């Protein structure tokens, strides 16, 4: 089993009323670009059925957070995404995590036997 550095982001979005579709267009556009990056492992967008207009985006990237900040944080499309989504959002919270164990897949190199 090979362990490699990975970083995950959880972005918790609260869309403004009637702004859900605009937000989803921007998220999809950004993820389409992310998917072309060599450090990108995966992204999953979750909808919260019990709370309209709430979404969680989970991204998994190769490398450390510092490497992400250096390579991805400076990308023009990511900066544009941050600016373009502001008008659709009441709130966004970003949480950075360091995966330590994994089951079912081996996306992080931390798969348990």
C-alpha positions in Angstrom: 0.0 0.0 0.0 1.5 3.3 -1.1 0.6 6.4 1.0 0.6 9.7 -0.7 -0.2 13.2 0.5 -3.8 14.2 -0.2 -5.8 17.2 0.9 -9.6 17.5 0.9 -11.9 20.5 0.9 -15.5 20.6 2.0 -17.3 23.6 0.8 -20.7 24.2 2.4 -22.9 26.6 0.4 -26.1 28.4 1.3 -27.5 29.7 -2.0 -29.7 32.8 -2.0 -33.4 32.1 -2.6 -34.0 31.6 -6.4 -30.2 31.6 -7.1 -29.6 27.8 -6.9 -29.4 27.3 -10.7 -26.8 30.0 -11.2 -24.7 28.6 -8.4 -24.9 25.1 -9.9 -23.8 26.4 -13.3 -20.7 28.0 -11.7 -19.8 24.9 -9.6 -20.1 22.7 -12.7 -18.0 25.0 -14.8 -15.3 25.1 -12.1 -15.3 21.3 -11.6 -15.1 20.7 -15.3 -11.8 22.7 -15.2 -10.6 21.0 -12.0 -11.1 17.6 -13.6 -8.4 18.5 -16.2 -5.8 19.3 -13.5 -3.2 16.5 -12.9 -3.5 17.0 -9.1 -7.3 16.6 -9.1 -8.5 13.2 -7.7 -12.3 13.7 -7.5 -15.1 16.0 -6.6 -18.6 15.2 -5.4 -21.5 17.8 -5.1 -24.1 16.9 -2.5 -27.6 18.4 -2.3 -29.3 18.7 1.1 -32.9 17.7 0.5 -34.2 18.7 3.9 -32.7 22.2 3.5 -33.4 23.8 0.1 -30.6 25.8 -1.4 -27.9 24.0 0.7 -25.0 22.1 -1.0 -21.8 20.5 0.0 -18.9 20.1 -2.4 -16.2 17.7 -1.5 -12.9 17.9 -3.4 -9.9 15.5 -3.1 -6.5 16.6 -4.4 -3.1 15.1 -4.6 -0.6 16.9 -2.4 -0.6 19.0 0.7 -2.7 22.1 1.4 0.4 24.3 0.9 0.9 22.6 -2.6 -2.8 23.2 -3.4 -2.5 26.9 -2.4 0.6 27.3 -4.6 -0.7 25.4 -7.7 -4.5 25.7 -7.5 -5.1 28.8 -5.4 -3.5 31.0 -8.1 -5.5 29.6 -11.1 -7.4 32.3 -12.9 -10.5 30.1 -13.3 -10.6 29.4 -9.5 -10.3 33.1 -8.7 -13.1 33.9 -11.3 -15.2 31.1 -9.7 -14.9 32.7 -6.3 -15.9 36.1 -7.6 -18.7 34.8 -9.9 -20.4 32.8 -7.1 -20.6 35.7 -4.6 -23.8 37.0 -6.1 -25.5 33.6 -5.7 -24.6 33.0 -2.0 -25.8 33.9 1.4 -23.0 32.0 2.9 -20.1 29.6 2.2 -17.9 27.8 4.7 -14.7 26.1 3.6 -13.2 23.3 5.7 -9.7 21.8 4.9 -9.1 18.2 6.0 -6.2 15.7 5.9 -7.4 12.2 5.0 -6.0 9.6 7.4 -8.0 6.4 6.7 -10.0 5.1 3.7 -12.4 2.2 3.0 -13.9 1.0 -0.2 -11.6 2.8 -2.6 -7.9 3.7 -2.7 -8.1 7.3 -3.8 -5.8 8.5 -1.1 -3.5 5.5 -0.8 -4.8 4.9 2.7 -7.1 2.0 2.0 -7.7 -0.4 4.9 -7.3 -4.1 4.3 
